[in-house]
């Protein structure tokens, strides 16, 4: 059951963070686009599970994902808290689904191929892109509350964050966590001038610590998920 649960969550991460372009995300208030997004989740789940006679799994994923996203569109806001609640609801729903599939006998186990590849790919996407969504929403609130104006390249901070989380993911996955120290040192040197401005320094520090913490947490979870037992 553990492998099944891991695969369901991995499929969710891939579909939610990699196969949901900004245009689709913005249009999910429209029922057609919301159902299209849920259908992508269902199709990817069906392909990853490789249980071709188990139509119940993609159907239940479709229904559950559409219902949760519909509730978010109606009652939620574009905030870090709502993002966390939404993702927690999806993961909890998938864990319940894994239990139902096994105990109902619809999908006794996973015997397909590519388990570790799917887990690593999903973990990488969740670390680099998924964490980025949370950080962006959190930092956006900080900027608005403090009336902080930031210059620099368009999406420069976003790209830097993605690269640093990608490196941390690789360091953790290859068993070389000491490399994170060199990354911290390099970033500290490059941000030296910004550190002289208190507000900007605080903003950079909060964003960096959150980015590093999420990257370490998701990468560590990915290592565990590769061999769940």
C-alpha positions, -999 to 999 in steps of 0.1 A, spaced: 0 0 0 29 23 7 42 22 -29 7 28 -42 2 59 -19 36 72 -30 27 68 -67 -6 86 -63 11 115 -46 38 115 -72 13 117 -100 -4 146 -82 28 165 -79 37 160 -116 2 170 -128 -3 200 -104 31 216 -107 44 205 -141 13 200 -163 -7 230 -151 5 261 -170 -3 295 -157 -30 300 -183 -49 269 -171 -45 278 -134 -60 313 -140 -90 299 -159 -100 273 -134 -130 294 -122 -144 283 -156 -158 248 -151 -145 235 -184 -109 243 -175 -113 230 -140 -125 196 -154 -97 196 -179 -72 200 -151 -89 171 -131 -89 150 -163 -51 155 -167 -46 143 -131 -68 112 -138 -50 104 -170 -16 107 -155 -26 86 -125 -39 59 -148 -7 58 -168 16 58 -138 -3 30 -120 -2 8 -151 -32 -11 -138 -51 -10 -170 -83 -28 -157 -85 -5 -127 -108 23 -140 -118 32 -104 -85 48 -96 -85 75 -124 -123 81 -119 -120 87 -81 -89 109 -87 -109 129 -112 -139 134 -89 -119 141 -57 -95 166 -74 -123 185 -92 -143 187 -59 -113 200 -39 -103 225 -66 -139 237 -70 -140 244 -32 -108 263 -34 -120 284 -63 -151 293 -44 -139 298 -9 -101 302 -11 -78 331 -16 -44 333 -34 -24 330 -2 3 307 12 -21 293 38 -48 284 12 -21 268 -9 -10 246 20 -46 237 29 -53 228 -7 -23 206 -11 -29 189 23 -65 181 12 -53 166 -20 -26 144 -3 -51 133 24 -76 124 -3 -50 103 -21 -40 85 10 -76 76 16 -79 65 -20 -49 42 -17 -65 25 13 -98 21 -5 -82 7 -37 -63 -19 -17 -90 -29 7 -117 -30 -19 -95 -53 -40 -96 -30 -70 -58 -26 -70 -41 -51 -47 -6 -37 -54 18 -21 -79 38 -43 -102 46 -18 -129 80 -4 -139 97 29 -134 88 34 -97 120 51 -87 121 72 -118 86 85 -112 93 93 -76 126 111 -83 110 131 -111 80 140 -90 102 149 -60 124 172 -83 93 189 -97 78 194 -62 111 208 -49 118 232 -77 84 242 -88 59 233 -61 80 249 -33 84 279 -56 46 285 -57 44 285 -19 74 308 -15 61 332 -41 27 335 -23 44 340 11 69 366 -2 43 384 -21 24 391 11 56 403 28 63 427 0 27 441 0 27 445 38 60 463 39 56 483 7 89 469 -4 100 476 -40 125 452 -56 144 458 -88 165 434 -109 158 410 -137 122 400 -145 117 367 -127 154 368 -117 146 358 -80 123 331 -92 150 315 -115 177 318 -88 153 301 -63 146 273 -87 183 267 -94 192 267 -57 164 242 -49 175 220 -78 210 219 -65 199 211 -29 177 183 -43 207 168 -61 229 172 -30 204 154 -8 196 127 -33 232 119 -39 240 118 -2 262 150 -3 244 174 20 277 192 27 273 208 -7 245 229 7 271 247 29 290 258 -2 257 270 -18 249 291 13 284 306 13 283 315 -24 249 331 -21 260 351 10 289 365 -9 267 375 -39 241 391 -16 267 410 4 257 445 -9 220 438 -3 227 428 33 236 465 40 199 475 35 179 461 64 145 457 48 159 441 17 183 419 37 154 406 58 133 399 27 162 380 11 170 361 43 134 350 49 130 339 12 163 321 12 157 302 45 122 292 34 135 280 0 164 260 15 141 245 42 115 233 17 141 220 -6 158 199 21 124 187 34 110 176 1 143 161 -11 146 141 21 111 129 17 118 119 -18 148 98 -7 125 80 18 97 75 -8 121 57 -32 122 28 -7 90 32 14 92 -4 27 
